[in-house]
């Protein structure tokens, strides 16, 4: 119990002794935005990839079916 109290008290700062300037803050914000965008784009890509493969397969089947229909007639 004492250990948890010491850890909690050490984690709570009494005064802020650090300063993040506007350049570093904007750089951190831009980096965070880039990471979030990359994660979202990768998720969208993983979702859309199978759909594109199915679309190609359907188009290939319809093209092959149309070619067979033209040959038969």
PDB file of N, CA, C and O in Angstrom:
ATOM      1  N   UNK A   1       0.821  -1.188   0.000  1.00  0.00           N
ATOM      2  CA  UNK A   1       0.000   0.000   0.000  1.00  0.00           C
ATOM      3  C   UNK A   1       0.868   1.257   0.000  1.00  0.00           C
ATOM      4  O   UNK A   1       0.581   2.229  -0.699  1.00  0.00           O
ATOM      5  N   UNK A   2       1.929   1.215   0.795  1.00  0.00           N
ATOM      6  CA  UNK A   2       2.837   2.346   0.871  1.00  0.00           C
ATOM      7  C   UNK A   2       3.508   2.591  -0.486  1.00  0.00           C
ATOM      8  O   UNK A   2       3.684   3.735  -0.906  1.00  0.00           O
ATOM      9  N   UNK A   3       3.874   1.508  -1.159  1.00  0.00           N
ATOM     10  CA  UNK A   3       4.542   1.611  -2.447  1.00  0.00           C
ATOM     11  C   UNK A   3       3.634   2.280  -3.487  1.00  0.00           C
ATOM     12  O   UNK A   3       4.079   3.134  -4.254  1.00  0.00           O
ATOM     13  N   UNK A   4       2.379   1.887  -3.500  1.00  0.00           N
ATOM     14  CA  UNK A   4       1.421   2.476  -4.448  1.00  0.00           C
ATOM     15  C   UNK A   4       1.260   3.970  -4.175  1.00  0.00           C
ATOM     16  O   UNK A   4       1.207   4.769  -5.109  1.00  0.00           O
ATOM     17  N   UNK A   5       1.184   4.344  -2.918  1.00  0.00           N
ATOM     18  CA  UNK A   5       1.060   5.755  -2.554  1.00  0.00           C
ATOM     19  C   UNK A   5       2.288   6.546  -2.990  1.00  0.00           C
ATOM     20  O   UNK A   5       2.160   7.658  -3.502  1.00  0.00           O
ATOM     21  N   UNK A   6       3.467   5.985  -2.793  1.00  0.00           N
ATOM     22  CA  UNK A   6       4.705   6.661  -3.201  1.00  0.00           C
ATOM     23  C   UNK A   6       4.751   6.830  -4.718  1.00  0.00           C
ATOM     24  O   UNK A   6       5.133   7.887  -5.221  1.00  0.00           O
ATOM     25  N   UNK A   7       4.363   5.787  -5.438  1.00  0.00           N
ATOM     26  CA  UNK A   7       4.368   5.860  -6.906  1.00  0.00           C
ATOM     27  C   UNK A   7       3.362   6.908  -7.381  1.00  0.00           C
ATOM     28  O   UNK A   7       3.666   7.689  -8.283  1.00  0.00           O
ATOM     29  N   UNK A   8       2.193   6.935  -6.798  1.00  0.00           N
ATOM     30  CA  UNK A   8       1.191   7.923  -7.193  1.00  0.00           C
ATOM     31  C   UNK A   8       1.650   9.343  -6.887  1.00  0.00           C
ATOM     32  O   UNK A   8       1.458  10.244  -7.703  1.00  0.00           O
ATOM     33  N   UNK A   9       2.246   9.549  -5.733  1.00  0.00           N
ATOM     34  CA  UNK A   9       2.738  10.884  -5.387  1.00  0.00           C
ATOM     35  C   UNK A   9       3.896  11.303  -6.287  1.00  0.00           C
ATOM     36  O   UNK A   9       4.025  12.483  -6.611  1.00  0.00           O
ATOM     37  N   UNK A  10       4.729  10.365  -6.691  1.00  0.00           N
ATOM     38  CA  UNK A  10       5.837  10.692  -7.585  1.00  0.00           C
ATOM     39  C   UNK A  10       5.341  10.998  -8.989  1.00  0.00           C
ATOM     40  O   UNK A  10       5.986  11.752  -9.718  1.00  0.00           O
ATOM     41  N   UNK A  11       4.211  10.429  -9.380  1.00  0.00           N
ATOM     42  CA  UNK A  11       3.680  10.639 -10.716  1.00  0.00           C
ATOM     43  C   UNK A  11       2.940  11.961 -10.856  1.00  0.00           C
ATOM     44  O   UNK A  11       2.765  12.450 -11.972  1.00  0.00           O
ATOM     45  N   UNK A  12       2.510  12.536  -9.770  1.00  0.00           N
ATOM     46  CA  UNK A  12       1.764  13.792  -9.806  1.00  0.00           C
ATOM     47  C   UNK A  12       2.751  14.944  -9.598  1.00  0.00           C
ATOM     48  O   UNK A  12       3.323  15.082  -8.517  1.00  0.00           O
ATOM     49  N   UNK A  13       2.949  15.763 -10.618  1.00  0.00           N
ATOM     50  CA  UNK A  13       3.907  16.868 -10.457  1.00  0.00           C
ATOM     51  C   UNK A  13       3.305  18.000  -9.618  1.00  0.00           C
ATOM     52  O   UNK A  13       2.109  18.277  -9.695  1.00  0.00           O
ATOM     53  N   UNK A  14       4.136  18.631  -8.838  1.00  0.00           N
ATOM     54  CA  UNK A  14       3.686  19.768  -8.049  1.00  0.00           C
ATOM     55  C   UNK A  14       3.731  21.042  -8.886  1.00  0.00           C
ATOM     56  O   UNK A  14       2.882  21.921  -8.738  1.00  0.00           O
ATOM     57  N   UNK A  15       4.706  21.134  -9.747  1.00  0.00           N
ATOM     58  CA  UNK A  15       4.827  22.296 -10.629  1.00  0.00           C
ATOM     59  C   UNK A  15       5.378  21.816 -11.964  1.00  0.00           C
ATOM     60  O   UNK A  15       6.164  20.871 -12.029  1.00  0.00           O
ATOM     61  N   UNK A  16       4.961  22.474 -13.003  1.00  0.00           N
ATOM     62  CA  UNK A  16       5.450  22.104 -14.328  1.00  0.00           C
ATOM     63  C   UNK A  16       6.799  22.779 -14.558  1.00  0.00           C
ATOM     64  O   UNK A  16       6.898  24.006 -14.554  1.00  0.00           O
ATOM     65  N   UNK A  17       7.828  21.974 -14.757  1.00  0.00           N
ATOM     66  CA  UNK A  17       9.172  22.498 -14.978  1.00  0.00           C
ATOM     67  C   UNK A  17       9.610  22.290 -16.420  1.00  0.00           C
ATOM     68  O   UNK A  17      10.805  22.277 -16.713  1.00  0.00           O
ATOM     69  N   UNK A  18       8.665  22.131 -17.305  1.00  0.00           N
ATOM     70  CA  UNK A  18       9.004  21.914 -18.706  1.00  0.00           C
ATOM     71  C   UNK A  18       8.205  22.878 -19.564  1.00  0.00           C
ATOM     72  O   UNK A  18       7.097  23.288 -19.216  1.00  0.00           O
ATOM     73  N   UNK A  19       8.796  23.220 -20.683  1.00  0.00           N
ATOM     74  CA  UNK A  19       8.129  24.127 -21.607  1.00  0.00           C
ATOM     75  C   UNK A  19       8.224  23.533 -23.003  1.00  0.00           C
ATOM     76  O   UNK A  19       9.310  23.197 -23.476  1.00  0.00           O
ATOM     77  N   UNK A  20       7.094  23.409 -23.645  1.00  0.00           N
ATOM     78  CA  UNK A  20       7.073  22.944 -25.023  1.00  0.00           C
ATOM     79  C   UNK A  20       6.767  24.161 -25.875  1.00  0.00           C
ATOM     80  O   UNK A  20       5.666  24.710 -25.823  1.00  0.00           O
ATOM     81  N   UNK A  21       7.740  24.572 -26.651  1.00  0.00           N
ATOM     82  CA  UNK A  21       7.570  25.753 -27.490  1.00  0.00           C
ATOM     83  C   UNK A  21       6.620  25.481 -28.641  1.00  0.00           C
ATOM     84  O   UNK A  21       6.237  24.337 -28.887  1.00  0.00           O
ATOM     85  N   UNK A  22       6.246  26.532 -29.340  1.00  0.00           N
ATOM     86  CA  UNK A  22       5.291  26.370 -30.428  1.00  0.00           C
ATOM     87  C   UNK A  22       5.830  25.493 -31.562  1.00  0.00           C
ATOM     88  O   UNK A  22       5.070  24.742 -32.174  1.00  0.00           O
ATOM     89  N   UNK A  23       7.104  25.579 -31.842  1.00  0.00           N
ATOM     90  CA  UNK A  23       7.681  24.756 -32.910  1.00  0.00           C
ATOM     91  C   UNK A  23       7.633  23.274 -32.562  1.00  0.00           C
ATOM     92  O   UNK A  23       7.238  22.449 -33.386  1.00  0.00           O
ATOM     93  N   UNK A  24       8.031  22.945 -31.355  1.00  0.00           N
ATOM     94  CA  UNK A  24       8.014  21.543 -30.934  1.00  0.00           C
ATOM     95  C   UNK A  24       6.588  21.033 -30.802  1.00  0.00           C
ATOM     96  O   UNK A  24       6.300  19.881 -31.127  1.00  0.00           O
ATOM     97  N   UNK A  25       5.703  21.889 -30.326  1.00  0.00           N
ATOM     98  CA  UNK A  25       4.301  21.498 -30.182  1.00  0.00           C
ATOM     99  C   UNK A  25       3.651  21.225 -31.529  1.00  0.00           C
ATOM    100  O   UNK A  25       2.945  20.230 -31.693  1.00  0.00           O
ATOM    101  N   UNK A  26       3.888  22.110 -32.497  1.00  0.00           N
ATOM    102  CA  UNK A  26       3.322  21.905 -33.827  1.00  0.00           C
ATOM    103  C   UNK A  26       3.945  20.696 -34.514  1.00  0.00           C
ATOM    104  O   UNK A  26       3.268  19.968 -35.240  1.00  0.00           O
ATOM    105  N   UNK A  27       5.229  20.488 -34.285  1.00  0.00           N
ATOM    106  CA  UNK A  27       5.884  19.299 -34.848  1.00  0.00           C
ATOM    107  C   UNK A  27       5.301  18.018 -34.273  1.00  0.00           C
ATOM    108  O   UNK A  27       5.075  17.051 -35.001  1.00  0.00           O
ATOM    109  N   UNK A  28       5.061  18.011 -32.979  1.00  0.00           N
ATOM    110  CA  UNK A  28       4.460  16.847 -32.341  1.00  0.00           C
ATOM    111  C   UNK A  28       3.034  16.631 -32.847  1.00  0.00           C
ATOM    112  O   UNK A  28       2.625  15.496 -33.094  1.00  0.00           O
ATOM    113  N   UNK A  29       2.290  17.707 -32.998  1.00  0.00           N
ATOM    114  CA  UNK A  29       0.920  17.611 -33.499  1.00  0.00           C
ATOM    115  C   UNK A  29       0.894  17.087 -34.934  1.00  0.00           C
ATOM    116  O   UNK A  29       0.056  16.252 -35.275  1.00  0.00           O
ATOM    117  N   UNK A  30       1.802  17.570 -35.770  1.00  0.00           N
ATOM    118  CA  UNK A  30       1.868  17.106 -37.157  1.00  0.00           C
ATOM    119  C   UNK A  30       2.254  15.629 -37.216  1.00  0.00           C
ATOM    120  O   UNK A  30       1.711  14.874 -38.022  1.00  0.00           O
ATOM    121  N   UNK A  31       3.182  15.226 -36.371  1.00  0.00           N
ATOM    122  CA  UNK A  31       3.581  13.821 -36.343  1.00  0.00           C
ATOM    123  C   UNK A  31       2.431  12.933 -35.892  1.00  0.00           C
ATOM    124  O   UNK A  31       2.202  11.866 -36.463  1.00  0.00           O
ATOM    125  N   UNK A  32       1.720  13.366 -34.885  1.00  0.00           N
ATOM    126  CA  UNK A  32       0.569  12.606 -34.403  1.00  0.00           C
ATOM    127  C   UNK A  32      -0.492  12.500 -35.484  1.00  0.00           C
ATOM    128  O   UNK A  32      -1.074  11.434 -35.683  1.00  0.00           O
ATOM    129  N   UNK A  33      -0.747  13.596 -36.180  1.00  0.00           N
ATOM    130  CA  UNK A  33      -1.720  13.590 -37.263  1.00  0.00           C
ATOM    131  C   UNK A  33      -1.296  12.643 -38.389  1.00  0.00           C
ATOM    132  O   UNK A  33      -2.129  11.939 -38.961  1.00  0.00           O
ATOM    133  N   UNK A  34      -0.008  12.630 -38.699  1.00  0.00           N
ATOM    134  CA  UNK A  34       0.501  11.742 -39.743  1.00  0.00           C
ATOM    135  C   UNK A  34       0.339  10.275 -39.345  1.00  0.00           C
ATOM    136  O   UNK A  34      -0.025   9.444 -40.177  1.00  0.00           O
ATOM    137  N   UNK A  35       0.602   9.959 -38.099  1.00  0.00           N
ATOM    138  CA  UNK A  35       0.461   8.576 -37.631  1.00  0.00           C
ATOM    139  C   UNK A  35      -1.005   8.149 -37.666  1.00  0.00           C
ATOM    140  O   UNK A  35      -1.318   7.038 -38.094  1.00  0.00           O
ATOM    141  N   UNK A  36      -1.888   9.012 -37.227  1.00  0.00           N
ATOM    142  CA  UNK A  36      -3.320   8.691 -37.239  1.00  0.00           C
ATOM    143  C   UNK A  36      -3.812   8.520 -38.671  1.00  0.00           C
ATOM    144  O   UNK A  36      -4.570   7.593 -38.958  1.00  0.00           O
ATOM    145  N   UNK A  37      -3.389   9.407 -39.576  1.00  0.00           N
ATOM    146  CA  UNK A  37      -3.796   9.303 -40.975  1.00  0.00           C
ATOM    147  C   UNK A  37      -3.269   8.023 -41.604  1.00  0.00           C
ATOM    148  O   UNK A  37      -3.986   7.369 -42.360  1.00  0.00           O
ATOM    149  N   UNK A  38      -2.036   7.657 -41.308  1.00  0.00           N
ATOM    150  CA  UNK A  38      -1.468   6.424 -41.847  1.00  0.00           C
ATOM    151  C   UNK A  38      -2.234   5.197 -41.347  1.00  0.00           C
ATOM    152  O   UNK A  38      -2.468   4.257 -42.106  1.00  0.00           O
ATOM    153  N   UNK A  39      -2.618   5.210 -40.083  1.00  0.00           N
ATOM    154  CA  UNK A  39      -3.379   4.084 -39.543  1.00  0.00           C
ATOM    155  C   UNK A  39      -4.753   3.999 -40.203  1.00  0.00           C
ATOM    156  O   UNK A  39      -5.200   2.910 -40.566  1.00  0.00           O
ATOM    157  N   UNK A  40      -5.420   5.130 -40.358  1.00  0.00           N
ATOM    158  CA  UNK A  40      -6.737   5.126 -40.995  1.00  0.00           C
ATOM    159  C   UNK A  40      -6.652   4.683 -42.453  1.00  0.00           C
ATOM    160  O   UNK A  40      -7.488   3.907 -42.915  1.00  0.00           O
ATOM    161  N   UNK A  41      -5.654   5.168 -43.175  1.00  0.00           N
ATOM    162  CA  UNK A  41      -5.500   4.770 -44.570  1.00  0.00           C
ATOM    163  C   UNK A  41      -5.170   3.286 -44.706  1.00  0.00           C
ATOM    164  O   UNK A  41      -5.621   2.634 -45.648  1.00  0.00           O
ATOM    165  N   UNK A  42      -4.394   2.754 -43.780  1.00  0.00           N
ATOM    166  CA  UNK A  42      -4.090   1.323 -43.850  1.00  0.00           C
ATOM    167  C   UNK A  42      -5.342   0.485 -43.566  1.00  0.00           C
ATOM    168  O   UNK A  42      -5.538  -0.561 -44.184  1.00  0.00           O
ATOM    169  N   UNK A  43      -6.176   0.933 -42.648  1.00  0.00           N
ATOM    170  CA  UNK A  43      -7.422   0.216 -42.362  1.00  0.00           C
ATOM    171  C   UNK A  43      -8.343   0.271 -43.569  1.00  0.00           C
ATOM    172  O   UNK A  43      -8.943  -0.737 -43.942  1.00  0.00           O
ATOM    173  N   UNK A  44      -8.460   1.450 -44.184  1.00  0.00           N
ATOM    174  CA  UNK A  44      -9.294   1.582 -45.384  1.00  0.00           C
ATOM    175  C   UNK A  44      -8.758   0.712 -46.507  1.00  0.00           C
ATOM    176  O   UNK A  44      -9.527   0.076 -47.227  1.00  0.00           O
ATOM    177  N   UNK A  45      -7.446   0.684 -46.656  1.00  0.00           N
ATOM    178  CA  UNK A  45      -6.837  -0.158 -47.681  1.00  0.00           C
ATOM    179  C   UNK A  45      -7.107  -1.635 -47.455  1.00  0.00           C
ATOM    180  O   UNK A  45      -7.374  -2.376 -48.402  1.00  0.00           O
ATOM    181  N   UNK A  46      -7.037  -2.061 -46.208  1.00  0.00           N
ATOM    182  CA  UNK A  46      -7.313  -3.466 -45.895  1.00  0.00           C
ATOM    183  C   UNK A  46      -8.766  -3.827 -46.147  1.00  0.00           C
ATOM    184  O   UNK A  46      -9.076  -4.966 -46.496  1.00  0.00           O
ATOM    185  N   UNK A  47      -9.647  -2.870 -45.973  1.00  0.00           N
ATOM    186  CA  UNK A  47     -11.065  -3.125 -46.218  1.00  0.00           C
ATOM    187  C   UNK A  47     -11.363  -3.114 -47.709  1.00  0.00           C
ATOM    188  O   UNK A  47     -12.131  -3.946 -48.190  1.00  0.00           O
ATOM    189  N   UNK A  48     -10.763  -2.176 -48.451  1.00  0.00           N
ATOM    190  CA  UNK A  48     -11.071  -2.035 -49.870  1.00  0.00           C
ATOM    191  C   UNK A  48     -10.365  -3.051 -50.761  1.00  0.00           C
ATOM    192  O   UNK A  48     -10.854  -3.343 -51.852  1.00  0.00           O
ATOM    193  N   UNK A  49      -9.222  -3.602 -50.327  1.00  0.00           N
ATOM    194  CA  UNK A  49      -8.468  -4.515 -51.170  1.00  0.00           C
ATOM    195  C   UNK A  49      -9.283  -5.734 -51.607  1.00  0.00           C
ATOM    196  O   UNK A  49      -9.295  -6.040 -52.799  1.00  0.00           O
ATOM    197  N   UNK A  50      -9.961  -6.439 -50.710  1.00  0.00           N
ATOM    198  CA  UNK A  50     -10.764  -7.583 -51.165  1.00  0.00           C
ATOM    199  C   UNK A  50     -11.907  -7.160 -52.092  1.00  0.00           C
ATOM    200  O   UNK A  50     -12.267  -7.898 -53.009  1.00  0.00           O
ATOM    201  N   UNK A  51     -12.471  -5.987 -51.857  1.00  0.00           N
ATOM    202  CA  UNK A  51     -13.554  -5.515 -52.713  1.00  0.00           C
ATOM    203  C   UNK A  51     -13.055  -5.245 -54.132  1.00  0.00           C
ATOM    204  O   UNK A  51     -13.761  -5.530 -55.100  1.00  0.00           O
ATOM    205  N   UNK A  52     -11.846  -4.697 -54.264  1.00  0.00           N
ATOM    206  CA  UNK A  52     -11.285  -4.468 -55.591  1.00  0.00           C
ATOM    207  C   UNK A  52     -11.013  -5.787 -56.302  1.00  0.00           C
ATOM    208  O   UNK A  52     -11.218  -5.897 -57.510  1.00  0.00           O
ATOM    209  N   UNK A  53     -10.548  -6.794 -55.550  1.00  0.00           N
ATOM    210  CA  UNK A  53     -10.288  -8.102 -56.156  1.00  0.00           C
ATOM    211  C   UNK A  53     -11.597  -8.734 -56.640  1.00  0.00           C
ATOM    212  O   UNK A  53     -11.644  -9.330 -57.716  1.00  0.00           O
ATOM    213  N   UNK A  54     -12.662  -8.599 -55.835  1.00  0.00           N
ATOM    214  CA  UNK A  54     -13.960  -9.132 -56.258  1.00  0.00           C
ATOM    215  C   UNK A  54     -14.477  -8.400 -57.489  1.00  0.00           C
ATOM    216  O   UNK A  54     -15.051  -9.020 -58.384  1.00  0.00           O
ATOM    217  N   UNK A  55     -14.278  -7.096 -57.540  1.00  0.00           N
ATOM    218  CA  UNK A  55     -14.726  -6.315 -58.693  1.00  0.00           C
ATOM    219  C   UNK A  55     -13.985  -6.768 -59.956  1.00  0.00           C
ATOM    220  O   UNK A  55     -14.598  -6.921 -61.013  1.00  0.00           O
ATOM    221  N   UNK A  56     -12.678  -6.980 -59.850  1.00  0.00           N
ATOM    222  CA  UNK A  56     -11.904  -7.451 -61.002  1.00  0.00           C
ATOM    223  C   UNK A  56     -12.389  -8.827 -61.447  1.00  0.00           C
ATOM    224  O   UNK A  56     -12.505  -9.096 -62.643  1.00  0.00           O
ATOM    225  N   UNK A  57     -12.668  -9.688 -60.484  1.00  0.00           N
ATOM    226  CA  UNK A  57     -13.144 -11.036 -60.807  1.00  0.00           C
ATOM    227  C   UNK A  57     -14.494 -10.976 -61.509  1.00  0.00           C
ATOM    228  O   UNK A  57     -14.716 -11.685 -62.490  1.00  0.00           O
ATOM    229  N   UNK A  58     -15.402 -10.127 -61.009  1.00  0.00           N
ATOM    230  CA  UNK A  58     -16.721  -9.992 -61.631  1.00  0.00           C
ATOM    231  C   UNK A  58     -16.605  -9.421 -63.044  1.00  0.00           C
ATOM    232  O   UNK A  58     -17.306  -9.859 -63.957  1.00  0.00           O
ATOM    233  N   UNK A  59     -15.718  -8.444 -63.218  1.00  0.00           N
ATOM    234  CA  UNK A  59     -15.533  -7.866 -64.541  1.00  0.00           C
ATOM    235  C   UNK A  59     -14.944  -8.892 -65.506  1.00  0.00           C
ATOM    236  O   UNK A  59     -15.337  -8.943 -66.671  1.00  0.00           O
ATOM    237  N   UNK A  60     -14.012  -9.704 -65.032  1.00  0.00           N
ATOM    238  CA  UNK A  60     -13.414 -10.722 -65.885  1.00  0.00           C
ATOM    239  C   UNK A  60     -14.463 -11.758 -66.279  1.00  0.00           C
ATOM    240  O   UNK A  60     -14.487 -12.202 -67.427  1.00  0.00           O
ATOM    241  N   UNK A  61     -15.326 -12.149 -65.349  1.00  0.00           N
ATOM    242  CA  UNK A  61     -16.384 -13.110 -65.666  1.00  0.00           C
ATOM    243  C   UNK A  61     -17.372 -12.534 -66.665  1.00  0.00           C
ATOM    244  O   UNK A  61     -17.786 -13.222 -67.598  1.00  0.00           O
ATOM    245  N   UNK A  62     -17.756 -11.260 -66.474  1.00  0.00           N
ATOM    246  CA  UNK A  62     -18.721 -10.660 -67.393  1.00  0.00           C
ATOM    247  C   UNK A  62     -18.094 -10.462 -68.769  1.00  0.00           C
ATOM    248  O   UNK A  62     -18.785 -10.602 -69.778  1.00  0.00           O
ATOM    249  N   UNK A  63     -16.813 -10.144 -68.835  1.00  0.00           N
ATOM    250  CA  UNK A  63     -16.135  -9.999 -70.125  1.00  0.00           C
ATOM    251  C   UNK A  63     -16.032 -11.345 -70.822  1.00  0.00           C
ATOM    252  O   UNK A  63     -16.252 -11.446 -72.029  1.00  0.00           O
ATOM    253  N   UNK A  64     -15.697 -12.378 -70.058  1.00  0.00           N
ATOM    254  CA  UNK A  64     -15.608 -13.715 -70.638  1.00  0.00           C
ATOM    255  C   UNK A  64     -16.984 -14.192 -71.089  1.00  0.00           C
ATOM    256  O   UNK A  64     -17.105 -14.822 -72.140  1.00  0.00           O
ATOM    257  N   UNK A  65     -18.008 -13.903 -70.316  1.00  0.00           N
ATOM    258  CA  UNK A  65     -19.371 -14.290 -70.678  1.00  0.00           C
ATOM    259  C   UNK A  65     -19.805 -13.554 -71.940  1.00  0.00           C
ATOM    260  O   UNK A  65     -20.429 -14.149 -72.818  1.00  0.00           O
ATOM    261  N   UNK A  66     -19.484 -12.272 -72.039  1.00  0.00           N
ATOM    262  CA  UNK A  66     -19.839 -11.510 -73.239  1.00  0.00           C
ATOM    263  C   UNK A  66     -19.106 -12.024 -74.466  1.00  0.00           C
ATOM    264  O   UNK A  66     -19.679 -12.067 -75.555  1.00  0.00           O
ATOM    265  N   UNK A  67     -17.844 -12.414 -74.306  1.00  0.00           N
ATOM    266  CA  UNK A  67     -17.082 -12.955 -75.428  1.00  0.00           C
ATOM    267  C   UNK A  67     -17.688 -14.288 -75.870  1.00  0.00           C
ATOM    268  O   UNK A  67     -17.770 -14.563 -77.067  1.00  0.00           O
ATOM    269  N   UNK A  68     -18.111 -15.111 -74.920  1.00  0.00           N
ATOM    270  CA  UNK A  68     -18.740 -16.410 -75.277  1.00  0.00           C
ATOM    271  C   UNK A  68     -20.065 -16.184 -75.994  1.00  0.00           C
ATOM    272  O   UNK A  68     -20.403 -16.894 -76.940  1.00  0.00           O
ATOM    273  N   UNK A  69     -20.807 -15.185 -75.529  1.00  0.00           N
ATOM    274  CA  UNK A  69     -22.086 -14.887 -76.164  1.00  0.00           C
ATOM    275  C   UNK A  69     -21.878 -14.419 -77.594  1.00  0.00           C
ATOM    276  O   UNK A  69     -22.656 -14.782 -78.476  1.00  0.00           O
ATOM    277  N   UNK A  70     -20.846 -13.619 -77.845  1.00  0.00           N
ATOM    278  CA  UNK A  70     -20.589 -13.140 -79.194  1.00  0.00           C
ATOM    279  C   UNK A  70     -20.124 -14.278 -80.090  1.00  0.00           C
ATOM    280  O   UNK A  70     -20.470 -14.311 -81.271  1.00  0.00           O
ATOM    281  N   UNK A  71     -19.348 -15.210 -79.553  1.00  0.00           N
ATOM    282  CA  UNK A  71     -18.865 -16.333 -80.348  1.00  0.00           C
ATOM    283  C   UNK A  71     -20.024 -17.268 -80.683  1.00  0.00           C
ATOM    284  O   UNK A  71     -20.098 -17.775 -81.803  1.00  0.00           O
ATOM    285  N   UNK A  72     -20.924 -17.504 -79.737  1.00  0.00           N
ATOM    286  CA  UNK A  72     -22.049 -18.419 -79.944  1.00  0.00           C
ATOM    287  C   UNK A  72     -23.062 -17.867 -80.929  1.00  0.00           C
ATOM    288  O   UNK A  72     -23.739 -18.648 -81.598  1.00  0.00           O
ATOM    289  N   UNK A  73     -23.193 -16.567 -81.043  1.00  0.00           N
ATOM    290  CA  UNK A  73     -24.241 -16.018 -81.923  1.00  0.00           C
ATOM    291  C   UNK A  73     -23.755 -15.758 -83.327  1.00  0.00           C
ATOM    292  O   UNK A  73     -24.525 -15.299 -84.172  1.00  0.00           O
TER     293      UNK A  73
END
